[in-house]
Structures are given as structure tokens and as C-alpha cells.
Amino acid sequence: MIRVRRDVSNRPRGFQERTKARLRAFRVARKRDAELTAAKYWSAVRQELGADADALAEVFRSKCAFCESRMAHVSRAHIEHYRPKGRAEFELRMFDWDNWLLACGRCNESKWAHFPLDDHGEPLLLDPTVDDPTAHMEFEHAFVGGTTPRGRETVRLLGLARGPLEDERARWLLFVDTLLLLAVTPYSLREARDLLVWCAQVEAPWSACARAYLARLAPKLVTARRVTIEGDPVEKVRRLVDAHRDALGALE
């Protein structure tokens, strides 16, 4: 899980006006059908929100807000609500930009079967647009665990320690390890260093895990100035690793 900025600055143009129109349409529909709930109405109209869903995906870099899976890799994108269906405030917040998250199908299915609250009535699940996940969870290589009650509950309910996710994170860290080798003597490849800096940026795959890993091994790369990689950075990582695979094998 990574911290994501989602606020007025990246809210789609005209979103508030569309929200008001959507809520008016809901009230009209409910007058025709007294048994219509907000949850049922949302299910009926969510497919009509394509443009706003695309804008949300851009904010989250097309990654699940919780597990960081790429949408195209695991399922279609889901607009998910932090304050979920079934709660009294959902009627007013189903079209609220500040209540929208991007979630993969797996996390969407598992996460909001419950919306647990602490003894003070505050949510136990982390909101990555409000909370700093690093204050509640930590990585040990590809494995994640909670360090606070909220972190532990988030990991448990979302299944963030599930095997397939750990496998994907571990595979990516193999590329990170190879880039680290290529960034030092005898290669000292600037491209490898730039790609390592990119791996710690929010748009990179499994960036929370990679960032924690690099913070232990090469902390200066984590705090380095942002880099922009032209083209497909993931493909560039793979090509660079493949191009030096034989040479690296000779060093073993």
C-alpha cells in the first residue's frame, strides 16, 4: 500500500456538477421506487462513470490502492468507496471524490465485507489517501506485516500477505537486486541507477515493497531526486537485466 494524493487539485473538471446531477437522479429514481437503496442505485449506474473512473485510475497510477496490483494484470478497475455501501452516510458519499478509491477485484471482494471500527468509532482500515501506510505496516523483503492495530487489521482483511502477492513482489525484487549490481563496479551504469530511483517512486510496480527494500540497502536512492524514464520503464528494466545476464553470471 502506498500513500496517494487525491484531492481537489486532481479531481476531474466538472465533477461536482456531475455529482449533484447524479444525486438528483437518485432521488428521482427513489421516488418512483421506494425500495431503491443507494447500494442498488450505485450498482445500476457505476458503468456510466467511465470518464471519472479513468481520472481516478490516473491518480492511483492504475494500481490497486491497497495491494498495488496493476489493474490490467488482475481484473478490471473498480471504483471503491472508503466509507462503504451499507453505512448510513453512503447515500450522500457514493459520488464523493474524497470517498473514492481504486481497487482490484480481489481486494474489492475481500476488504469491505466488514468495515471495522475501534472503540472510539474510528475506522481500523487504512485509507491510503489520508494515512501514511509506513506508519502502520512494514516490509521484510517481500513480506508485509502490520506494526499497529490498524496496520494488522488492514493486512488481515485485505489479504496483503497472501501468497500470490508475495510471489510477485519477490520476483520484482530480483530485478531490483540485479539493478543494484549493475549500478556498482565494474559496471557503474547510470541507467541502472536511474531505474533504481524510479523503482522507489509511487508509479513503479510494488513500490512500497521496493522502496522499503532500497531504504535498507541504498537509502540515497530512495531520497534521490525524481527521475522520468522515457518509454516503458518496466520493459527497460527487463531489457537491461537480460542484456547483462551472462556477464553477471560470470561474477558469481
WOTALIN-V31034 format. One record per residue. N is the residue number from 1. RES is the residue in three letters. SS is DSSP state (a for helix, b for strand, c for the rest). Layout:
n=N res=RES ss=SS
n=N res=RES ss=SS
This chain:
n=1 res=MET ss=c
n=2 res=ILE ss=c
n=3 res=ARG ss=c
n=4 res=VAL ss=c
n=5 res=ARG ss=c
n=6 res=ARG ss=c
n=7 res=ASP ss=c
n=8 res=VAL ss=a
n=9 res=SER ss=a
n=10 res=ASN ss=a
n=11 res=ARG ss=c
n=12 res=PRO ss=c
n=13 res=ARG ss=c
n=14 res=GLY ss=c
n=15 res=PHE ss=a
n=16 res=GLN ss=a
n=17 res=GLU ss=a
n=18 res=ARG ss=a
n=19 res=THR ss=a
n=20 res=LYS ss=a
n=21 res=ALA ss=a
n=22 res=ARG ss=a
n=23 res=LEU ss=a
n=24 res=ARG ss=a
n=25 res=ALA ss=a
n=26 res=PHE ss=a
n=27 res=ARG ss=a
n=28 res=VAL ss=a
n=29 res=ALA ss=a
n=30 res=ARG ss=a
n=31 res=LYS ss=a
n=32 res=ARG ss=a
n=33 res=ASP ss=c
n=34 res=ALA ss=c
n=35 res=GLU ss=c
n=36 res=LEU ss=c
n=37 res=THR ss=c
n=38 res=ALA ss=a
n=39 res=ALA ss=a
n=40 res=LYS ss=a
n=41 res=TYR ss=a
n=42 res=TRP ss=a
n=43 res=SER ss=a
n=44 res=ALA ss=a
n=45 res=VAL ss=a
n=46 res=ARG ss=a
n=47 res=GLN ss=a
n=48 res=GLU ss=a
n=49 res=LEU ss=c
n=50 res=GLY ss=a
n=51 res=ALA ss=a
n=52 res=ASP ss=a
n=53 res=ALA ss=a
n=54 res=ASP ss=a
n=55 res=ALA ss=a
n=56 res=LEU ss=a
n=57 res=ALA ss=a
n=58 res=GLU ss=a
n=59 res=VAL ss=a
n=60 res=PHE ss=c
n=61 res=ARG ss=c
n=62 res=SER ss=c
n=63 res=LYS ss=b
n=64 res=CYS ss=c
n=65 res=ALA ss=c
n=66 res=PHE ss=c
n=67 res=CYS ss=c
n=68 res=GLU ss=c
n=69 res=SER ss=c
n=70 res=ARG ss=b
n=71 res=MET ss=a
n=72 res=ALA ss=a
n=73 res=HIS ss=a
n=74 res=VAL ss=a
n=75 res=SER ss=c
n=76 res=ARG ss=c
n=77 res=ALA ss=c
n=78 res=HIS ss=b
n=79 res=ILE ss=b
n=80 res=GLU ss=b
n=81 res=HIS ss=b
n=82 res=TYR ss=c
n=83 res=ARG ss=c
n=84 res=PRO ss=c
n=85 res=LYS ss=c
n=86 res=GLY ss=c
n=87 res=ARG ss=c
n=88 res=ALA ss=c
n=89 res=GLU ss=c
n=90 res=PHE ss=a
n=91 res=GLU ss=a
n=92 res=LEU ss=a
n=93 res=ARG ss=a
n=94 res=MET ss=c
n=95 res=PHE ss=c
n=96 res=ASP ss=c
n=97 res=TRP ss=a
n=98 res=ASP ss=a
n=99 res=ASN ss=a
n=100 res=TRP ss=b
n=101 res=LEU ss=b
n=102 res=LEU ss=b
n=103 res=ALA ss=b
n=104 res=CYS ss=c
n=105 res=GLY ss=a
n=106 res=ARG ss=a
n=107 res=CYS ss=a
n=108 res=ASN ss=a
n=109 res=GLU ss=a
n=110 res=SER ss=a
n=111 res=LYS ss=a
n=112 res=TRP ss=c
n=113 res=ALA ss=c
n=114 res=HIS ss=c
n=115 res=PHE ss=c
n=116 res=PRO ss=c
n=117 res=LEU ss=b
n=118 res=ASP ss=c
n=119 res=ASP ss=c
n=120 res=HIS ss=c
n=121 res=GLY ss=c
n=122 res=GLU ss=c
n=123 res=PRO ss=b
n=124 res=LEU ss=c
n=125 res=LEU ss=c
n=126 res=LEU ss=c
n=127 res=ASP ss=c
n=128 res=PRO ss=c
n=129 res=THR ss=c
n=130 res=VAL ss=c
n=131 res=ASP ss=c
n=132 res=ASP ss=c
n=133 res=PRO ss=a
n=134 res=THR ss=a
n=135 res=ALA ss=a
n=136 res=HIS ss=c
n=137 res=MET ss=b
n=138 res=GLU ss=b
n=139 res=PHE ss=b
n=140 res=GLU ss=b
n=141 res=HIS ss=c
n=142 res=ALA ss=c
n=143 res=PHE ss=b
n=144 res=VAL ss=b
n=145 res=GLY ss=b
n=146 res=GLY ss=b
n=147 res=THR ss=c
n=148 res=THR ss=c
n=149 res=PRO ss=a
n=150 res=ARG ss=a
n=151 res=GLY ss=a
n=152 res=ARG ss=a
n=153 res=GLU ss=a
n=154 res=THR ss=a
n=155 res=VAL ss=a
n=156 res=ARG ss=a
n=157 res=LEU ss=a
n=158 res=LEU ss=a
n=159 res=GLY ss=c
n=160 res=LEU ss=c
n=161 res=ALA ss=c
n=162 res=ARG ss=c
n=163 res=GLY ss=a
n=164 res=PRO ss=a
n=165 res=LEU ss=a
n=166 res=GLU ss=a
n=167 res=ASP ss=a
n=168 res=GLU ss=a
n=169 res=ARG ss=a
n=170 res=ALA ss=a
n=171 res=ARG ss=a
n=172 res=TRP ss=a
n=173 res=LEU ss=a
n=174 res=LEU ss=a
n=175 res=PHE ss=a
n=176 res=VAL ss=a
n=177 res=ASP ss=a
n=178 res=THR ss=a
n=179 res=LEU ss=a
n=180 res=LEU ss=a
n=181 res=LEU ss=a
n=182 res=LEU ss=a
n=183 res=ALA ss=c
n=184 res=VAL ss=c
n=185 res=THR ss=c
n=186 res=PRO ss=c
n=187 res=TYR ss=c
n=188 res=SER ss=c
n=189 res=LEU ss=c
n=190 res=ARG ss=a
n=191 res=GLU ss=a
n=192 res=ALA ss=a
n=193 res=ARG ss=a
n=194 res=ASP ss=a
n=195 res=LEU ss=a
n=196 res=LEU ss=a
n=197 res=VAL ss=a
n=198 res=TRP ss=a
n=199 res=CYS ss=a
n=200 res=ALA ss=c
n=201 res=GLN ss=c
n=202 res=VAL ss=c
n=203 res=GLU ss=c
n=204 res=ALA ss=c
n=205 res=PRO ss=c
n=206 res=TRP ss=c
n=207 res=SER ss=a
n=208 res=ALA ss=a
n=209 res=CYS ss=a
n=210 res=ALA ss=a
n=211 res=ARG ss=a
n=212 res=ALA ss=a
n=213 res=TYR ss=a
n=214 res=LEU ss=a
n=215 res=ALA ss=a
n=216 res=ARG ss=a
n=217 res=LEU ss=a
n=218 res=ALA ss=c
n=219 res=PRO ss=a
n=220 res=LYS ss=a
n=221 res=LEU ss=a
n=222 res=VAL ss=a
n=223 res=THR ss=c
n=224 res=ALA ss=c
n=225 res=ARG ss=c
n=226 res=ARG ss=c
n=227 res=VAL ss=c
n=228 res=THR ss=c
n=229 res=ILE ss=c
n=230 res=GLU ss=c
n=231 res=GLY ss=c
n=232 res=ASP ss=c
n=233 res=PRO ss=a
n=234 res=VAL ss=a
n=235 res=GLU ss=a
n=236 res=LYS ss=a
n=237 res=VAL ss=a
n=238 res=ARG ss=a
n=239 res=ARG ss=a
n=240 res=LEU ss=a
n=241 res=VAL ss=a
n=242 res=ASP ss=a
n=243 res=ALA ss=a
n=244 res=HIS ss=c
n=245 res=ARG ss=a
n=246 res=ASP ss=a
n=247 res=ALA ss=a
n=248 res=LEU ss=a
n=249 res=GLY ss=a
n=250 res=ALA ss=a
n=251 res=LEU ss=a
n=252 res=GLU ss=c
